């Protein structure tokens, strides 16, 4: 009889224990203007990042059943006239300590600088800005999206392995294009490549959608690319305004790489190795579309919190944060190597995929690029190069 009463008491306590194990994760997104399609195959994505975070919560719930931990996602959107610090304040009032951010760099810095954010941990799943990992870094911020420097270094390693050393750089006019071009210049200097020539894209891409647009492009692009000989054309077009027009129209028969053509990315729909097919299938079942790099970064952010909570065997936010930043944390990210966070700038070290339009071409770091710690730290700013001072 006594044993029966004990079992009954434990059964009645289960809901309370589960409630104590609940871990709420905030997700902040911002409204963005619709992207003008380049190809008739392009489809607008309205839930980029959000869908990845939702899959991360579902995956956390699967493993959390074994540790009596529950995970919830609290979604918030910043409108054009809203302030990020107001959203942070509201989440803090709800007791949320973990926030995944799908924000551009200015909004992210405003959110991280809010007084209430000091007790939070923000995981950046959108902004690739190198400044966020250097002079503008924050102690309450981690990054699951690769930096521009990581993407450029990954491409440089591959091009140097192919001995394609002479680059012709074409840059767009958007601020992100300029920053990515600077990352390519840094990578060229770092790995021994040569920028044989540079030009800025000034043609209006909207003309390509007219009846004679392709004729105009066939005359404009050869003139633009009539420069000193080079091995590969590197394009910096984060705004996706012109990069798709360059392949097959250049003055010389040269490959196109960078933001278009042969691309470097944290995730790509063509990846199917290391169990990636399983992740791709689960995401497509959930969202009805293919996973993007931002979706993957949001998934990795949510899963990192879940993995740290489960490994630390704790639902205490401080214990989870400590484990996340510690040497024992590793996330299995379906890219062939365990992924963890760098102590000096909060960046998630991870392999970078190199992909063509339909198939995976390679993965960086490339063979032969060694590091005293992790070969993944050959991508982006190493400890000695970092200007981050927490």
C-alpha positions in Angstrom: 0.0 0.0 0.0 2.8 2.4 0.9 4.5 1.7 -2.5 1.3 2.4 -4.3 1.0 5.8 -2.6 4.5 6.7 -3.6 3.9 5.7 -7.2 0.7 7.7 -7.2 2.5 10.8 -5.8 5.2 10.6 -8.5 2.5 10.3 -11.2 0.7 13.4 -9.8 4.0 15.3 -9.8 4.8 14.7 -13.4 2.9 17.7 -14.8 4.6 20.0 -12.3 8.1 18.6 -13.2 7.4 19.0 -16.9 6.3 22.6 -16.3 9.5 23.4 -14.4 11.4 22.0 -17.3 9.8 24.3 -19.9 12.3 26.4 -21.9 10.9 29.3 -23.9 12.8 30.6 -26.9 12.0 33.9 -28.5 12.2 34.5 -32.2 12.3 38.0 -33.6 11.8 38.8 -37.3 11.4 42.0 -39.2 9.1 43.0 -42.0 11.0 43.2 -45.3 10.0 44.4 -48.8 9.2 41.7 -51.3 12.2 40.7 -53.4 11.9 41.4 -57.1 12.2 38.0 -58.9 15.0 37.6 -61.4 13.7 34.3 -62.9 10.1 33.1 -63.5 11.1 30.1 -61.4 11.6 32.4 -58.3 9.0 32.1 -55.6 8.6 34.6 -52.7 9.4 33.1 -49.3 7.4 34.6 -46.5 8.5 32.4 -43.6 12.3 32.3 -44.2 14.0 31.8 -40.8 10.7 31.2 -39.0 10.2 27.8 -40.6 13.8 26.8 -39.6 13.2 27.8 -36.0 9.9 25.9 -35.9 11.7 22.7 -37.1 14.3 23.3 -34.4 11.6 23.4 -31.8 10.1 20.2 -33.1 13.5 18.5 -33.0 14.1 19.7 -29.5 10.7 18.4 -28.4 11.7 14.9 -29.8 14.8 14.7 -27.7 13.3 16.6 -24.7 10.8 13.8 -24.1 13.6 11.7 -22.6 14.7 14.4 -20.2 11.3 15.8 -19.2 12.1 19.1 -20.9 9.6 21.1 -23.0 10.5 23.8 -25.5 8.2 26.5 -26.8 8.8 29.2 -29.5 7.5 32.7 -28.9 7.4 34.6 -32.3 7.5 38.3 -32.6 7.8 40.6 -35.7 9.3 44.1 -35.8 7.3 46.4 -38.1 8.7 49.3 -40.0 7.8 51.8 -37.3 8.6 49.5 -34.3 11.7 49.6 -32.1 13.7 46.4 -31.5 14.3 47.3 -27.8 10.5 47.4 -27.2 10.2 43.8 -28.4 13.1 42.8 -26.2 11.5 44.4 -23.3 8.3 42.6 -23.9 10.1 39.2 -24.2 12.0 39.9 -21.0 8.7 40.7 -19.2 7.6 37.1 -20.2 10.7 35.7 -18.6 12.4 34.7 -21.9 16.2 34.5 -21.8 17.0 33.0 -25.2 16.2 34.9 -28.4 16.9 33.8 -32.0 17.1 36.9 -34.2 16.2 37.1 -37.9 17.2 40.7 -38.1 19.5 42.9 -40.2 22.6 44.2 -38.5 21.2 47.7 -37.4 18.1 46.2 -35.8 20.2 43.4 -34.2 22.6 45.9 -32.6 19.6 47.9 -31.2 18.1 44.7 -29.8 21.4 43.5 -28.2 22.0 47.0 -26.7 18.6 47.1 -24.9 19.1 47.1 -21.1 16.8 44.1 -20.8 19.0 42.1 -23.2 21.9 42.1 -20.8 20.5 39.0 -19.1 19.5 37.4 -22.4 21.4 35.4 -25.1 20.7 36.5 -28.6 21.5 34.1 -31.5 22.0 35.8 -34.8 20.5 33.8 -37.7 20.5 36.4 -40.4 23.2 39.1 -40.4 26.6 38.1 -41.9 28.3 41.4 -41.1 31.9 40.9 -40.0 31.7 43.9 -37.8 29.3 42.0 -35.6 32.1 39.6 -34.9 34.7 42.3 -34.5 34.4 45.9 -33.3 30.6 45.7 -32.9 30.5 42.3 -31.1 28.4 41.9 -27.9 28.9 39.5 -25.0 25.3 38.6 -25.1 25.4 37.5 -28.8 26.2 34.3 -30.7 26.1 33.8 -34.5 24.9 30.7 -36.3 24.8 32.4 -39.7 28.3 32.3 -41.3 30.1 35.7 -41.6 31.0 37.2 -45.0 34.7 36.4 -44.2 33.9 32.8 -43.7 32.1 32.5 -47.0 34.9 34.3 -48.8 37.6 32.2 -47.2 35.8 29.0 -48.1 35.6 30.0 -51.7 39.3 31.2 -51.7 40.5 27.8 -50.3 38.6 26.0 -53.1 39.8 28.3 -55.9 43.4 28.0 -54.7 43.1 24.2 -54.5 42.0 24.4 -58.2 44.9 26.9 -58.9 42.5 29.5 -60.1 44.6 32.4 -58.7 43.6 35.4 -60.8 40.2 36.8 -60.0 38.1 39.5 -61.7 35.8 41.0 -59.1 32.4 42.5 -60.1 30.6 44.4 -57.3 27.0 45.7 -57.0 26.1 49.0 -55.5 24.2 47.8 -52.4 26.0 48.2 -49.0 26.1 44.4 -48.5 27.7 44.0 -51.9 30.5 46.4 -50.9 31.1 44.5 -47.6 31.1 41.1 -49.4 33.6 42.5 -52.0 35.8 43.6 -49.1 35.7 40.1 -47.7 36.8 38.7 -51.1 39.7 41.1 -51.2 40.7 40.0 -47.7 40.5 36.3 -48.7 42.6 36.9 -51.8 45.3 38.5 -49.7 45.1 35.8 -47.0 45.4 32.8 -49.3 47.6 34.2 -52.0 45.2 35.0 -54.9 45.4 38.1 -57.1 42.6 40.5 -57.9 43.4 41.0 -61.6 40.7 43.6 -62.1 37.6 45.1 -60.5 34.4 46.8 -61.8 31.1 47.9 -60.4 27.9 46.8 -62.0 25.9 49.9 -63.2 23.5 48.3 -65.7 19.9 48.5 -64.7 18.8 44.8 -64.3 15.1 45.7 -64.7 15.7 46.1 -68.4 16.4 42.3 -68.7 12.7 41.6 -68.1 11.7 43.4 -71.3 11.3 41.8 -74.7 14.8 42.8 -75.8 16.4 42.6 -72.4 18.5 39.5 -73.3 19.8 41.3 -76.4 20.9 44.3 -74.4 22.6 42.0 -71.8 24.5 40.2 -74.6 26.1 43.5 -75.5 26.5 45.1 -72.1 28.1 42.2 -70.2 30.8 41.4 -72.7 31.8 45.1 -72.6 31.8 45.1 -68.8 33.9 41.9 -68.6 36.5 42.9 -71.3 39.3 43.1 -68.9 42.8 41.6 -68.2 42.9 37.8 -68.4 41.7 36.0 -65.3 40.8 32.5 -64.1 37.4 33.2 -62.5 34.9 36.0 -62.3 34.0 36.7 -58.6 30.6 38.4 -58.2 29.5 40.3 -55.0 25.7 40.7 -55.4 24.0 40.0 -52.1 20.9 42.0 -53.3 20.5 39.4 -56.2 20.2 42.2 -58.8 22.5 41.1 -61.5 24.6 38.0 -60.6 22.3 35.6 -62.4 22.9 37.4 -65.7 26.7 36.9 -65.8 27.2 33.2 -66.6 27.5 32.4 -70.3 27.6 36.1 -71.3 31.1 37.1 -70.3 33.8 38.2 -72.8 36.0 35.2 -71.9 34.8 31.7 -71.2 35.4 31.8 -67.5 33.5 30.4 -64.5 31.4 32.6 -62.3 31.6 32.2 -58.5 30.8 34.1 -55.3 27.2 35.1 -54.5 26.1 33.5 -57.8 27.3 30.6 -60.0 29.5 28.6 -57.8 28.3 29.7 -54.3 29.5 29.3 -50.8 26.8 29.0 -48.1 26.0 27.7 -44.7 23.3 25.5 -46.2 22.0 24.6 -49.7 19.1 22.5 -50.9 21.4 20.3 -53.0 23.2 19.0 -49.9 22.4 15.3 -49.2 25.5 13.9 -47.5 26.0 13.3 -43.7 22.3 12.7 -43.1 21.4 16.0 -44.7 18.6 14.3 -46.8 16.8 13.5 -43.5 16.9 17.2 -42.4 15.9 18.4 -45.9 12.9 16.0 -45.9 11.7 16.9 -42.5 11.9 20.6 -43.3 10.1 20.2 -46.6 7.3 18.2 -44.9 6.9 21.0 -42.3 7.1 24.1 -44.6 6.3 22.8 -48.1 9.5 24.2 -49.6 13.3 23.8 -49.5 15.5 24.9 -46.7 17.6 28.1 -47.2 20.8 29.2 -45.4 18.7 31.5 -43.1 16.3 28.6 -42.3 19.3 26.5 -41.4 20.9 29.1 -39.2 17.6 29.6 -37.3 17.3 25.8 -36.9 20.9 25.6 -35.7 20.2 28.3 -33.2 17.2 26.7 -31.7 18.8 23.2 -31.7 21.9 24.6 -30.0 19.8 25.8 -27.1 18.0 22.4 -27.0 21.2 20.5 -27.2 22.9 22.5 -24.5 19.8 22.1 -22.2 19.8 18.3 -22.7 23.5 17.8 -22.4 23.7 20.0 -19.3 20.7 18.2 -17.9 19.2 21.5 -16.8 16.5 24.0 -17.7 18.2 26.8 -15.9 19.1 29.5 -18.4 22.4 30.4 -16.9 23.5 26.7 -16.9 22.5 26.4 -20.5 24.3 29.5 -21.5 27.5 28.3 -19.8 27.3 25.0 -21.5 26.7 26.6 -24.9 29.9 28.6 -24.7 31.9 25.8 -23.1 34.4 23.4 -24.7 32.1 20.4 -24.4 29.3 21.8 -26.6 29.0 20.2 -30.0 26.0 20.4 -32.4 25.6 17.7 -35.1 24.7 19.9 -38.0 24.5 17.4 -40.9 27.6 18.8 -42.5 30.2 16.2 -41.6 31.8 17.9 -38.5 30.6 18.9 -35.1 29.8 22.6 -34.8 30.6 24.8 -31.7 31.0 28.4 -30.8 34.3 30.4 -30.9 35.2 31.8 -27.5 36.6 35.1 -29.0 33.7 36.3 -31.1 30.7 34.0 -30.6 30.7 32.7 -34.2 29.6 29.1 -34.8 32.5 27.3 -36.4 31.0 25.1 -39.2 31.9 23.7 -42.6 30.9 25.9 -45.6 29.2 24.2 -48.5 30.3 25.0 -52.1 27.5 24.4 -54.5 26.5 24.7 -58.1 22.9 25.2 -59.3 22.1 21.5 -59.0 24.8 19.6 -57.1 27.2 20.0 -54.2 30.7 20.7 -55.6 32.9 20.7 -52.4 33.1 21.6 -48.8 35.6 23.9 -47.0 37.9 23.8 -45.2 39.8 22.2 -48.0 42.4 19.5 -47.4 45.8 20.9 -46.4 44.6 24.0 -44.6 45.6 23.1 -41.1 45.1 24.8 -37.7 46.5 24.3 -34.3 43.0 24.1 -32.8 40.2 23.3 -35.3 40.5 23.4 -39.1 37.1 25.1 -39.1 38.9 28.1 -37.7 40.8 28.6 -41.0 37.5 30.2 -42.1 36.8 33.7 -41.0 38.6 35.7 -38.3 40.9 33.7 -36.1 41.6 34.5 -32.5 44.7 36.6 -33.3 42.9 38.5 -36.1 39.7 39.2 -34.1 39.0 42.8 -33.1 36.2 41.7 -30.7 36.6 42.7 -27.1 33.8 41.5 -24.9 
